[in-house]
Amino acid sequence: MSRSPLHDVVRTWQARLAAAPAVDAFLALGVDESEGVELADALADLR
């Protein structure tokens, strides 16, 4: 029995949780997100 799928899920959620403060800060700028916001755009200032 492989644990790889579980590890993939955990890594995905860790990345999402780590990005949450940056996404919140981006949206606090008053950006119209009615069409959705690309994660890359929200994280652009962190690079």
C-alpha positions, 0 to 999 in steps of 0.5 A: 500500500503506497502512501504517496497519494496521501502525501500529495494531498498533505503537500497540496494543503500545506501549500494552500495554507501557506499561501492564504495570508498572501491571498488575503493581503492581495484581496484586501487591496480591493481587487475585483475578484468576481471573475476569480483571482489567479493564485499566481497574481496573488503571489506575484509580490512575494517573488 
